[in-house]
Amino acid sequence: MVEAKLKKADIVHFPECALSGYPGVDMHSIDDFNWEELFHATDSIRNLAKELSLWVVLGSMHQLSEGNKPHNSLYVINASGEVVDRYDKRFCTSGDLNYFSPGDHFVTFQLNGVTCGLLICYDIRFPELYREYRNLNADIVFQSFYNARQKKGSIHPLIMPVTSQAMAASNYFYMSLTNSSAPESWPGHFITPDGLIQNKLPPNEPGVLISDIDLSRNYYDASKPFRPNAIQGKLNSGEVIADPKSADRTSIY
């Protein structure tokens, strides 16, 4: 956070479960998890955010009432150190469901005129979530991952960035991707609304990626003319022809 502030960042984006650790990998059980220690650590992040006047998207776990599994969450902490919202991972993997309760809501917030949305890791498999953020006029989606400690040759480093590029280009928003730096992982990426990678970190080592958003810049957007209709369910461009030769799909004449 200090390094980001020195580099004039307005907001810091951390990976999934960055503060709490990731159940099933960093810990085999959360039955004896020290929630008080996590609360204390979270308060220290909030205090530092206030001291630095810096926004934070913080990956952690959120405790629920006794008997309910916690959420896998992203806390939105503003520059006054206040938690102003929380996104809970909606699509938990089958392994996640051993530890977590899925969420049920989208989150958007405003920072310097930029509309920001939040997603977590496995949410990437569900394009419906990105379409809804397009409907919510998101300018950027901050998506936190924990794709680490993979075996060499894992498919994740190959498919996660390119899938995110497709989501960004299909919906025309920036995407910030953060991931654990533990081997074998893939590095943090920043993607522009045309689906190109603006910059990224080296793999398997910690680092701070500084990226800029310029809403005045017009990026290439191939689906722009027809995207609103497609979102509304009109899954073609132009006018559909009422023609018997069109309706007959078994004849070539």
C-alpha positions in Angstrom: 0.0 0.0 0.0 2.8 2.4 0.8 4.6 1.6 -2.4 1.4 2.1 -4.4 0.8 5.5 -2.7 4.4 6.6 -3.5 3.7 5.7 -7.1 0.5 7.9 -6.9 -2.1 5.2 -7.1 -5.7 6.0 -6.1 -6.7 2.4 -5.3 -4.9 -0.8 -4.5 -6.3 -4.2 -5.6 -5.4 -7.4 -3.7 -5.9 -11.1 -4.7 -8.6 -13.4 -3.4 -8.2 -14.2 0.3 -5.0 -12.2 0.4 -5.4 -11.3 4.1 -7.1 -14.3 5.5 -5.4 -17.1 3.5 -7.3 -19.5 1.2 -9.0 -22.5 2.8 -8.2 -25.8 1.3 -4.7 -24.6 0.3 -3.3 -22.3 3.1 -5.3 -24.2 5.7 -7.1 -27.6 5.8 -9.9 -26.4 8.1 -11.4 -23.2 9.3 -13.0 -24.8 12.4 -10.4 -23.1 14.7 -9.8 -20.1 12.5 -8.7 -17.1 14.6 -11.3 -14.5 13.6 -10.2 -12.0 16.2 -6.7 -11.9 14.6 -8.3 -11.4 11.2 -10.4 -8.5 12.5 -7.3 -6.9 14.0 -5.4 -7.3 10.7 -8.3 -5.8 8.8 -8.5 -2.8 11.1 -4.8 -2.3 10.5 -5.4 -2.2 6.7 -8.3 0.3 7.3 -6.1 2.5 9.5 -3.4 2.5 6.9 -5.9 3.3 4.1 -7.0 6.3 6.1 -3.4 7.4 6.9 -2.4 7.1 3.2 -5.8 8.5 1.9 -5.9 5.4 -0.4 -8.8 3.2 -1.5 -8.3 -0.6 -1.1 -10.0 -3.7 -2.6 -9.1 -6.3 0.0 -9.5 -10.1 -0.5 -10.4 -11.8 2.7 -13.0 -14.0 4.4 -16.2 -12.5 6.0 -17.5 -14.3 9.1 -21.3 -15.1 9.2 -23.5 -16.1 12.1 -22.7 -19.3 14.0 -23.5 -22.4 11.9 -23.1 -20.7 8.6 -20.0 -20.9 6.4 -18.2 -17.5 5.8 -18.2 -15.6 2.5 -15.2 -15.4 0.2 -15.1 -11.6 -0.1 -13.7 -8.4 -1.4 -14.0 -5.5 1.0 -14.1 -2.0 -0.5 -12.3 0.3 1.8 -12.4 4.1 1.0 -9.7 6.7 1.6 -11.2 7.4 5.0 -10.6 3.8 6.1 -14.3 2.9 6.0 -15.7 -0.3 4.5 -18.2 1.1 2.1 -19.3 -2.2 0.5 -18.4 -5.9 0.2 -18.6 -8.3 -2.7 -19.1 -12.0 -1.9 -17.9 -14.6 -4.5 -21.1 -15.7 -6.2 -19.8 -18.8 -8.0 -17.8 -20.9 -5.5 -16.1 -24.0 -6.9 -17.2 -27.4 -5.5 -14.1 -27.3 -3.3 -14.9 -23.7 -2.2 -18.4 -24.9 -1.0 -16.7 -27.0 1.7 -15.7 -23.7 3.3 -17.8 -20.9 1.9 -21.3 -19.7 1.4 -21.9 -18.1 -2.0 -22.9 -14.5 -2.4 -26.0 -13.1 -4.1 -25.3 -9.5 -5.2 -23.3 -7.3 -7.6 -21.2 -4.4 -6.2 -20.4 -1.1 -8.0 -18.7 2.0 -6.5 -17.5 5.3 -7.8 -13.9 6.6 -7.7 -12.8 9.7 -9.5 -15.7 9.4 -11.9 -14.9 5.8 -12.7 -17.6 3.1 -12.1 -16.0 0.1 -10.6 -17.3 -3.5 -10.3 -16.0 -6.6 -8.5 -15.6 -10.3 -9.2 -13.7 -13.2 -7.7 -11.8 -16.0 -9.5 -14.3 -18.8 -10.6 -16.8 -16.1 -11.5 -14.8 -15.9 -14.7 -16.6 -19.0 -16.0 -19.9 -17.2 -16.1 -20.2 -14.5 -18.8 -23.6 -13.5 -17.5 -21.9 -11.7 -14.6 -19.9 -9.6 -17.0 -23.0 -8.7 -19.0 -24.7 -7.5 -15.9 -21.7 -5.3 -15.1 -22.0 -3.9 -18.6 -25.7 -3.1 -17.8 -24.5 -1.4 -14.6 -22.2 0.8 -16.7 -19.0 -0.5 -15.2 -15.9 1.2 -16.5 -13.6 -1.4 -14.9 -14.0 -4.8 -13.2 -11.5 -5.6 -10.4 -11.3 -9.4 -10.4 -9.2 -11.1 -7.7 -7.9 -14.7 -8.2 -6.1 -17.4 -6.2 -4.7 -19.6 -9.0 -1.4 -20.7 -7.4 0.5 -23.7 -6.3 -0.5 -25.4 -9.6 1.5 -28.2 -11.1 3.8 -27.2 -13.9 1.9 -27.3 -17.2 -1.3 -26.3 -15.5 -3.9 -24.9 -18.0 -4.8 -21.9 -15.7 -1.9 -19.6 -16.6 -2.8 -20.1 -20.3 -6.6 -19.6 -20.2 -7.3 -17.2 -17.3 -5.7 -14.1 -18.9 -7.1 -14.8 -22.4 -10.6 -15.4 -21.0 -10.4 -12.1 -19.2 -9.3 -10.4 -22.4 -12.4 -11.8 -24.1 -14.7 -10.6 -21.3 -13.2 -7.1 -21.4 -13.5 -6.8 -25.2 -17.0 -8.3 -25.4 -18.3 -5.9 -22.8 -15.9 -2.9 -23.3 -14.5 -2.2 -19.8 -11.0 -2.3 -18.3 -10.1 -5.3 -16.1 -7.7 -5.5 -13.3 -6.6 -9.1 -12.5 -4.7 -9.9 -9.3 -3.4 -13.3 -8.4 -1.3 -14.9 -5.7 2.4 -14.9 -6.5 3.0 -18.3 -5.0 4.3 -20.8 -7.6 2.9 -22.0 -9.9 0.8 -19.0 -10.6 0.1 -16.5 -13.4 0.9 -12.8 -12.8 -1.3 -9.8 -12.3 -2.6 -8.3 -15.6 -4.2 -5.0 -16.6 -6.5 -5.2 -19.6 -7.9 -2.4 -21.7 -11.5 -2.3 -23.1 -10.3 -3.6 -26.5 -9.1 -6.7 -24.9 -5.4 -6.0 -25.1 -3.0 -6.4 -22.2 -1.7 -3.0 -21.1 0.9 -4.4 -18.7 1.6 -7.3 -16.4 3.9 -8.5 -13.7 6.5 -11.2 -14.0 5.2 -14.7 -12.9 5.7 -16.4 -9.5 7.1 -13.3 -7.6 5.4 -10.5 -5.7 5.1 -7.1 -7.2 3.1 -3.9 -7.6 1.5 -3.2 -11.0 0.7 0.4 -11.6 -2.0 1.0 -14.3 -3.9 4.0 -15.6 -7.5 4.4 -16.7 -8.4 7.1 -19.3 -12.2 7.2 -19.9 -11.7 9.8 -22.6 -9.9 7.4 -24.8 -11.9 5.5 -27.5 -10.8 1.9 -27.8 -11.7 -0.5 -30.6 -15.1 -2.0 -29.9 -16.2 -4.5 -32.5 -19.6 -5.4 -31.0 -20.7 -1.9 -30.0 -23.4 -1.4 -32.6 -25.3 -4.6 -31.7 -24.3 -5.3 -28.1 -27.4 -3.6 -26.5 -29.8 -5.6 -28.7 -27.9 -8.8 -27.9 -28.2 -8.1 -24.2 -31.9 -7.6 -24.6 -32.1 -11.0 -26.4 -32.0 -10.0 -30.1 -29.3 -12.4 -31.2 -28.7 -11.1 -34.7 -27.9 -7.9 -36.5 -30.2 -6.1 -39.0 -33.7 -7.3 -39.9 -34.6 -11.0 -40.0 -36.1 -11.9 -43.5 -39.4 -13.7 -43.7 -38.6 -15.9 -46.7 -39.7 -19.5 -47.3 -36.2 -20.3 -48.8 -34.7 -19.0 -45.5 -37.2 -21.1 -43.4 -36.5 -24.3 -45.4 -33.1 -25.4 -44.0 -33.0 -28.8 -45.7 -33.0 -27.6 -49.3 -30.2 -26.1 -51.4 -32.5 -24.8 -54.1 
